[in-house]
Amino acid sequence: MGAGEVPGDSYGHTDGHELTEVARYLSDVVEAHDLPQKPLVFHQVATSVVREQSALRPQPGVALIKSADGIGSPGLKRGTWRRLVSDLPDGLHTGFKLFYEEDAQGSRLMTPKEVLALRPQPEYVMYE
């Protein structure tokens, strides 16, 4: 968040360089402790949230997962998905988030069949 910005009123942001630094740190922890691969999930509701996505670099022992986030009807969520998964860097996995209550307000929750019909197909689906 920037100076004077309030979570919930505006979106925070980061960039591919910063996310790569976090992935590198996590990779070092995985290697130092001989751990299995760990997911690093970052949520994105708009293209402005993660800048310089092309700077993302996969790291050993870390699965980078870009989760399309956001509340809305199935149509709105499909639109967000299309915008966020275009031009994905190599090594980036796709995620999709659904909200049990918020998505259903004034609409309905997407079905598992609808989610799995998205292209590319999400590799990581989460419900809140």
C-alpha positions in Angstrom: 0.0 0.0 0.0 1.2 3.5 -0.7 1.3 6.4 1.8 -2.3 7.4 2.9 -3.9 4.4 1.2 -6.3 2.3 3.2 -6.7 -1.5 2.6 -10.1 -2.2 1.3 -10.4 1.3 -0.2 -7.6 0.8 -2.8 -5.6 -2.1 -4.1 -2.0 -2.5 -3.0 0.6 -3.4 -5.6 3.9 -5.1 -6.1 6.1 -6.1 -9.0 7.8 -9.1 -10.5 11.1 -8.2 -9.0 9.8 -8.1 -5.5 7.9 -11.4 -5.9 11.0 -13.0 -7.3 12.9 -11.8 -4.2 10.3 -13.4 -1.9 10.4 -16.7 -4.0 14.2 -16.7 -3.7 14.0 -16.4 0.1 11.4 -19.2 0.2 13.6 -21.3 -2.1 16.6 -20.8 0.3 14.4 -22.0 3.2 13.2 -25.1 1.2 16.8 -26.0 0.4 18.3 -25.3 3.9 15.7 -27.6 5.5 15.3 -30.2 2.7 11.6 -29.4 2.4 9.2 -30.4 -0.3 8.2 -27.8 -2.9 6.2 -24.9 -1.4 3.5 -22.8 -3.1 3.9 -19.0 -3.2 0.4 -17.7 -4.0 0.0 -14.1 -5.0 -3.5 -12.7 -5.5 -4.3 -10.3 -8.3 -7.7 -8.5 -8.8 -6.5 -6.1 -11.5 -3.6 -5.9 -13.9 -2.3 -2.9 -11.9 -1.7 -5.0 -8.8 1.4 -6.8 -10.1 3.6 -4.6 -12.3 6.4 -5.9 -14.5 5.1 -9.4 -14.4 7.7 -10.4 -17.0 10.4 -9.9 -14.2 9.0 -13.0 -12.3 11.7 -15.7 -12.2 10.9 -19.3 -11.1 13.0 -20.5 -8.1 13.9 -24.1 -7.2 11.5 -25.7 -4.8 8.8 -22.9 -5.2 5.6 -23.0 -7.3 4.7 -19.5 -8.2 0.9 -19.3 -8.4 -0.9 -16.2 -9.8 -4.4 -16.3 -8.3 -7.2 -14.4 -10.1 -9.0 -12.9 -7.2 -12.1 -10.6 -7.0 -15.7 -10.8 -6.1 -18.5 -11.0 -8.6 -20.8 -12.9 -10.9 -19.5 -15.7 -13.1 -19.4 -13.3 -16.0 -17.3 -10.8 -14.2 -15.0 -13.4 -12.8 -14.5 -14.9 -16.3 -13.6 -11.4 -17.6 -11.1 -10.9 -14.8 -9.6 -14.3 -15.6 -9.1 -13.5 -19.3 -7.3 -10.2 -18.5 -5.1 -11.7 -15.8 -4.0 -14.9 -17.6 -3.0 -13.3 -20.9 0.7 -13.3 -21.5 1.8 -15.4 -18.5 5.5 -15.7 -17.9 7.0 -19.2 -18.2 6.9 -21.2 -15.0 3.9 -19.4 -13.5 1.0 -21.5 -12.4 -2.6 -20.3 -12.5 -5.0 -20.0 -9.5 -8.6 -19.0 -9.1 -10.4 -17.8 -6.0 -14.1 -18.0 -5.2 -15.9 -16.5 -2.3 -18.8 -18.5 -0.9 -20.9 -15.6 0.3 -19.7 -12.5 -1.5 -19.8 -14.1 -5.0 -23.3 -15.3 -4.4 -24.7 -11.8 -3.4 -26.8 -10.7 -6.3 -25.6 -13.6 -8.4 -24.4 -17.1 -7.8 -21.2 -19.0 -7.1 -19.5 -20.5 -10.1 -19.7 -24.3 -10.3 -16.6 -26.5 -10.3 -17.4 -27.4 -13.9 -17.5 -23.7 -14.9 -14.2 -23.1 -13.1 -12.5 -26.1 -14.7 -13.8 -25.0 -18.1 -11.7 -21.8 -17.9 -8.7 -21.6 -20.3 -6.0 -22.1 -19.4 -7.5 -24.3 -16.8 -6.7 -23.2 -13.2 -4.1 -25.4 -11.5 -5.0 -24.2 -8.0 -8.5 -23.4 -6.9 -9.4 -21.9 -3.5 -12.6 -21.1 -1.7 -13.1 -18.6 1.0 
